[in-house]
Amino acid sequence: MIKQTVGITSVGYYIPTGILTSQEMSKLAKLPESVFTDKIGIKQKPIAGKDEHPSDMGIKAALEAINKAKITASEIDLIVYCAAGDYDYRFWSPAAKIQDAIGAENAFAFEVKNFCNSGNLGIHICRNMLLADNDLSYALVVCSDKLSMLLDYSDVNNLAAFIMADGAAAAILKKGETSNQILSYHAITNGKLADCLKVSSAGTKFPLGGTPINDELNYLKVKDPQELERILSDVYLENYGKVIHKSLQKSGYLITEVDFLLTNQVKKSLSKAILASLNLKDEQTFISLPKYGHLGAVDTIFGLAKTLESKKIKPGNLVVLASSAAGFSWAALTVKY
């Protein structure tokens, strides 16, 4: 019996035209521009317009992926919306909005939220759903976030988060597709870090309405950045390596056989440390941070799209999409082109 496969048959993305430069960020944060350009490694980042929301960007990325796949929206069986931040509304389904907007009337639509791991997890879930049901052939994975709205640049304790930006990416998964074949997935969580990074307002502890909410609760807050940095320095690279090696092991490969590692975007020194810890070279990844900032769950799929566009990935290449996420979690998805 021939084992059924699922592959990523196309990838689309949408990057808003608004830009916030490193110079502008330095003024807002009252920090030298070199902190952004040299220490962090960011020169600018895309910012969505006031009337441009996560579902709007997701729809545009989805339509591009559908067009590249040369299918109709009515052929899509599953739509999963994967995000790190806020939806357009607090109690609402962006997946259903996208389903209706693109005309995918036959699709079941749902959401996955695992912060910056959301895209990898969404691909993994949809792959398994396609394989488990003979009636399903196509899945659409959409990642879209407007993370810039979570930032208060006057609070330098949140400097590590100032790279967060806005954008969307989407992938079409097809049963029977042998190109970009999805091989395996592995993820782990360290819940000790759960309270280190959060936006407090609009949850059940600080609900909207009633007593006025302190405005600072509406923004992302890093609790004790020095302690967070210390803890992460002990476990970050180790857990990144663990999920990558385990995902490869499940696929029957070793790290020495990896052609490309595409990660979520982090500060320059950490990105280099990830590559060095795995004995990989700069040309084996795609660094989008200087121009696009950190796009949350969008990063890995966007990196795959840009690397495919450049025609660097060749038939037979082994690609790993790896991500770390608030919570904190780490995940890796192994793909064979």
N, C-alpha and C positions, 0 to 999 in steps of 0.2 A: 504494500500500500504506500503510495507516494504521500509524504508529509505535506500538508497544506501550508502555504506561506502567506504572510502579509507584509507588504512593503509600502514605503512612502512614495507615492507615485508623482506628487507635486508639492511644491511649497510656495506660498505667497506671503507678502508682507505689506504693511503700510506704515510709513514714518511721517508724522505731521511736519509741516513746513516751519512752524515756529521754532526759534532757537534761543537758548540761554547760554551765553558764553562764560568761559572761565573768569574773564574780567568782571562780568556782571555778578557772578556768584561771589567773587572775592569782595566786591563792594557791599553786597547784601550781608555777608558773613563777617565783614570787617577783618578779613584775613589777607595776607599777601597772595597775589595771583599764583605765585610759584607753588603754594600749597596744593593748588588744584592741578596745575600743569605738570609740575615736576614730581611732587610726592605722590599724588593720587594717579595722575596720568590722564586727566580729562581736559579737553580744550573747549568743548561745547556739548550740548545735549538737546534733543528735540522736545518741544513743549506743545501739547495740544491746545487748540484754541478754546476760548471760554465756552463756546457752544459745541465743542467736539468732545464726545464722550466715549467711554470704552466700547460700547456696542457699535457706535458709528465706525470706529477704527477697525473693529473686528469684522464688520460686514465687508469693508473694503479689502481686507486681507483675504477673507474667505472667497470673495468673488474672483480675486486674482488666482488663488489656488485652484478653483473650479475651472477657470478658463485654461490654465496650464495643463490640467488633467484631461482636458477635452471631453468632459462629461457634462451632463445637465444636472442642475440642483435636485431635480426629482429622483435622480438615481441614488442620492445619499440616504443611507439607512440610519446613521447615528451622527449626532452633533454634540460635541462636548466643549463647553466653554471653560477655559482654564485661566485663572487669574491669581495674582498675588495681593492685589489691593481691593479698592472699593468698586462696586458695580455702579451703574447709572443711578440706581435707587437702592435703598437699604434692604427692602423686602420685595424681591423681583427676580425674574429669570432672564438674564441676557442671552442664554442659549435659545430660549423660545423666541426672543426678539429677532435673533439672527436667522433662525429657521424660517420665520415668516417673511423677513425682508429679502432673503435670497430665493424664496420659492421652493424650499425643500419640503414639500407638503407630505412626503412619505417618511420623514425622518423622526426618530425619537431624540429629543434634546434634553440635556442635563448639564449640571455644573460640577466642576472639581476645583477644590481650593486647597492647595498645599504650597502656597507662596511661590518661590522661584522654582520649585520642583514641579509645579502644576502641569507644565507642558509635557515633560517626560512621563509623568504619571498618567496624564490623559491619553498619550499614545499607547502606553502599556495596557491600560484598561480597554481601550477600543480594539487593540489587537486581539486581546483575549475574548472580547465579545464577538468579534467577527469570526474567530476560529470556533467558537462554541455554538454558533447558530448558522445552520445551512442557508437560511433565508437572507442573511446579511452579506453584502458585498463591499460597500463603501462606508467609510467614516470620515468625518470632518472634525479636526481638532483645531480649535481657535484659542489663541492666547492674546489677550488685550488688557492693557493697564494704563491708567492715568495716574502714575505714582507721584508726579511733581506736586500734586495738590496736598500731599501728606507732609510737606517739608516746611519747617520754620528755620530759615537761614540765620536768624539771630541767636539760635541756640547751638553753639559750637560743640556741645556734647554729642550732637547728631551728625558731626562732620562725615562720618563713614557712610551716611545715608544720602549725602548731598549729590551723589552721582545718579540718583534715581530719576528716570525720565519717562517719556510716554511713547507708546507705539503698539503695533499689533503684528502677529504672524499667524499663519494657518497652514495646516498640512492635510492633504487628502491621503488616507490609507485605503489600500485596495487589496482585497483577498486575491491571491494568485499572482500578485506583483512580485517579481524576483529582484528588481532594482531597489536599492535602499531597503533590503529585507531586514525586518526587525527580528533580532535573534533572542535577546534576553534583557532583563531588567533586574536591578537590585537596589534596595534603599534601606536606610537606617535612620533612627531618630534618637537624639539625646534631649529628653524632656527637662533636664535640669536647667536648661537655658530658656524655657518657655516664656518667662516673664521679663526677659532682658530687653525685648523689643516689642512695642505695642502702641496702638492708638486707642486711648481709653474711652473716648466719647461714643455714644450711640449704641453701646452694649447694654446689657441688663444691669451692670453695676453703676453706670453713669448714663442713664437713659435720657433721650431728648424730651423736652417738656418739663413742666414743674420748675424745680430749682434751676436757675441759670447755670449753665456749664462754663467753667473757666475756659477761655478760648484756647489755652495751651493744650487742653485735653483733646482738641481736634487734630493735633499734629502727632506725627510719629515721634516717639520718645525712646532714647537709648538709656536704659537704667544702668548707672555706674559703668561708663564706657571703659574705664581702666580695668575693672574686674572682668567685663565681657571680653576685652582684648586678651587678658591673661588666660581665661578659660579656653577661648577659641584657639589660642596659640598652642595649647596642649592637645586639642582634639581635632582641629579643623583639617589639617593636612592628613592626619592619620585616617579620619573617617572618609575623606575624599578618596584616598588610596584604596580603602577597604571596599567601597561600593564599586569602584572601577575594576579592581582585580576580581571581585566576586561576579560581576556581570560578565566579564570576559571568560572567567572559568565556566560559568553556566553555558557559554557559547562554544567552549572548547578551544579558546584562544589565550594567548599570553600578552602582556603589555608590550613586549618586543615586536609583536605583529600588528600593533595599532599604527595606522597611517595618519589619522587626524583625531584630535581631542578637542571638542567644542564645548566650552563651559559658559556658565553664567559669568557676567563681567564683574570683576572685583578690582581693587586698587592694583597698580602696576607691580608692586613688590610681591603681593600675594599671588598674582597670576604667574609671575616668574617662578615662585616657589613651588606652585602646583606642577608646572612643567618639569622643573629640576628634580622634584621628588619622584617623578615617574621616568626620568631619563629621556624626556621628549624635547624636541627642539622648537624654537619660535615658529618655524615655517610649518609646523604640524598643528597649528591652531589658527583661529581667526580672532583678532583683537578688535572689537568694535567700540571699546570704552572711549577713546579720545574724541570720536565724532558723534557717537550715539548714546553715551552714558550707559547706565544699567537699566535695562528694560524689563526687569523682573522675569516672569515665566517666558517672556518672548525671546530672551537672549539665545537659548540653544537652537531653537528652530530658525531664528533669524540668521544665526551663524552658519547653520547648514545651508540655508538659502543662498547666502552670499558666497560661500565656498563652492557650491555647485555652479553658481553664476560665473565664477572665475575659471571654471573648468579644471580646477586643481584636483578634484576627486575623480579618480579613474575607475573603470570596471575592476572589481575584485578588491578594491580598497576597504579596509576595516575602519569604521568611524565610531567613536564613542561620544555620546552627548551626556555630559555630567553637570550636575548642579548642586548647589547648597541653598538652604532656605531657612527663613525664620522659623523658630520652633524648638530646636534647630534640627533640620533633616538634611540628608545627603542622598543623592540618587544618581544612577548611571544606566544608560540605555545603549546597548551595542547594536550597531547597524552594519550590514554588509552591502556595499554598493554593487 
